[in-house]
Amino acid sequence: MPPAKKRTRTYDPVKIRTAVLAQFGNVREAVVALEPEQLALPTRLGSWTVRELVAHLTTALGGATRFLAMPEPPAREVALLDWAFGTASAATQVDEASRALAAQEDLGELYARTLTGFEDALPDVTAGRLMPTRFGAMSLDDFLVTRTVELIVHTDDLNDAVPGLDVPYDRQALAACTRLLADALAVEAPGGAVEVRIPPFAVVQCVAGPRHTRGTPPNVVETDPLTWIRLATGRTDWKTALDAAKVGASGERADLSELLPVMS
């Protein structure tokens, strides 16, 4: 796992909490309207149906609530960008927990209970609060930034799985998700030879080699936020995105295929 020795940017905790709640609200509104046949549809996530996927989406908030109820750890063990490289290690636990939640008959009630528990837990949290997670002790503020990734990525999975569904993406949540995954790429492939542009949210430099300092960089990759998120999480691949003109790449080093996905 590449070490994330420092955070490349900071996030406004109030804006992140608002974004997390907004995106959860977007998903909740869509989920309560899904018909049984839509919940039974397959997804691009292995054997999960839409029902398992929407059940899993409640853990974005439910996990934070559960962790906050545990004793506070003495010290932080996991930085924000470390999280992006550690998620695969929890795949089995996530699958089992999501299937257990999906077995509950009333998804609307599950979403309501999850939201209430999260909102009830937050007022008692002091600034700088640490909490245990599956990956080690993190700050609540950092953990909530990771919730934007969970919510945005799986909202996209949901839109992909259900024909005609168009769950909106909260702009602040989409921005935070895009930036975290872009920063993770810069940690995975440190350097300044390639500039990756994801307007309007992020620009990072990565890949070892000559560093660009002035004018137009010789190696540039540019794409939109959702395409970047799909590339970074393995929902699409480099060649497919290039062939569909979803990615522009110029320069002999501007091939990120060996570096993607960033997280899975």
N, C-alpha and C positions, 0 to 999 in steps of 0.2 A: 504494500500500500504506500503510495507516495506520501511523504510527510508534508503536512500543511503547517509550515513553521509560523506563518503569520496570515492574518486576514488581509485580503487585498482591498476590502472596502467595508464600510460600516452601513448599518441599516437602522432606520428610525423605528424603535420598538412600537410606538403608537400606530404608525402607518402599517407596520407588518401585522399587528393584531387585527386592525381594521380590515386589511386585505384578506387575512385568513378567514375571518368571519364572513366577509362578503362572498368569497368563493365557495365556502361551505354552504352558504345560503343559496347560491346559484344551483349547486348540485342538489341540495335538498328539494328545492322547488321542482326540479326535473324528475327526481326519483319518485316522489309521491304520486306523480301522474303516469308512471310507467305501468303498462298492462302486463299480466302474467306471461303472455307470449313474448313480450319484449325482455322481460327479466330472464327468460330461458334462452335468449340468443347467445351464441358463442362470442368470445372476445379474442383479441390478438395476444392474450396473456395465458398461453398454454390451455389447460382444461377449464379455466374459469369461465363461467357464464356471466352475463350481466349482473345476475343476483350476487355472486361472489364479489364482483368488482365494486358494486355500490355498497355492499356491506363493508368491504375493506376501506372505502373512503371515509367511513366514520372513525376509523382509527387515527386519522390525521389529527382529530381533536381528542378523541378518547384516550389515546396514548399519553398526551400531555396531561390530561386530568389524572390519569392513574399514576403517572410518575410524580406529579406534584403532591400526591397523598402519601408518598414515601418519605422517609427521613432525608434531609438534605445532605448530600455528600460533603466531605471536608474540603475538596479541591476539584477544580475542573480537570478532566482527563482527555476530553475530546474537543478540538477546535471545530469551527463550523465546516471548513472544507474537508476535514478528516471524514465527516459523515458521508460525503458523496462517494468515498472510496470503500466504505465499510458496509453498505447496505446489502450487498449480495450474501454476506455471512448470515443474515437473518431470514433468508428466503423461506426456509422450512417453517420457522416459527410464524412468519407472516401468513403463509398459506394455511396453516392449521387454525390460526386465530380467525382468519377471514371466513373460512368454511363454517366455523362454529357460529359466528355472527350471522351468516347467511341462513343458517338453519332456523333462525327466529322468524316467525310468520309475519310479523308486522314491521316492515322496514320504516314506515313513517314514524312509528313509535320509537324505533331505535335511533333515528335521526333526532327526534325531539329530545329524547333522554340524553343523547350525546351532547347536544348543544347546551342544554340546561346545566349539565355537569361541568362543562368547560367554562361557561359564563359564571357559575357560582364559585369556581376555584380561583379565577384570576384576581378578584378584588383583594384577596388575602396575601397575594404574592408581593414581596418586597423587591426593590431594585437590586439587580445582580443575583437573583435567586438561582442556585444550582439545583439540578435535578438528575436522578439516575435515568439512564436510557439503556436500550439493548447494547449500545456500543461503548458505554462508559458515561461518566458524569459530564453534562453539558450545562451551559447557562440556558435558562428558559428563553431568553431573547434569541439566542442562536437556534435553539430547537424550533422556535416558531418560524424562523426563516426557512428551515427545512420543510415545514408544513406547506409552504407555498409550492415547493417542488412536488410533494405528494399530491396536492390538490390539483395543480395545473396538469401534471402529466396524466393523472388518472381521469381528469375531466376530458382530456383529449382521447384517452382510451374509450371512454363512454360514448363520446360523439362518434367515434369510429365504429363502434359496435352496433349502435341503434340507428337505422336509416331514418333520416329526417330530423333527428335530434340535434339541437344546436344550443347546448348549454354555453352561456357566455363566459368569457374569461375576464375576471377582474384585472384591470390594467396594472395596479400596483402588485398584485400577486404574480402576474405574468412577467413583470419587470424583474422582481426579485428572483424568480425561478430562472429566468434567462441569465441573469448576472451570476448567480451562484454556479451554474453549470459552465459558464464561460470562464470564470475564475478557476474552477476545478481543472479545466483543460490547461490553463496557464501553469498550474501547479504540476500537472502530469507531464507536460512537455515544456519545461522552463526555457526561456530564451527570447530573442527579439527578432527572429528572421521572418516571421509571418505575422501579419496583422489580421485578426479575425474581427469582422464588423457585423454586429447584429442590431441594426437600427430599429427603433430609436433608443434601445436600452443599454447596449454594451459594446465596448471595443477592448480587446485584449491583444497583447503580443505574446507569442509562444514560439517554440521550436528553436533549438540551438543553431547558431550561425550568425552571420553579420547582422548587427542591430541597426534598424532604420532610425534615423534621427531627424531628417528634414525632407520635405516634399512628398511626393507620392511613393509609398512603399513598393518595393519590387515584387513582393509576394503578399497577395491580398486574398482573403476569403470573405465573402459577404453573403448573408442569407437573412431570412426573416425569423422572428422569435420562435414560432411554432415549428418551422423546419429545423432550426437549431436544436430545440428541445427533443424532437424526434431523433435526430442524429445522435445527440449526446446520451440518450437513454436506449438506443438500439431499436427504436420503433421504425426507423428507415435506415438505409445504408448510403454510403457516400456516392456510389455509382448511380443508384436510383435517383437520388436528389439532383445529381449533376445532369442526368439524362432528361429529367423533368424540368430543367432550368430553374430549380428551386435554390440552387447554390451557384454563385459565381466564383471562380477560382483563377487567379492569374499569377504567373511566376512559377519557376521550376520547383520551388519548395512548397507550393500551395496545394498540397495533397494531404489531407488529414485522415485518409482512410485507415492508416495503421494506428491512429490514436483514438479511434471511435469504436464503440461508445465510451463515454467517460464513466458512466455508471450504468449498472444493469440490475 
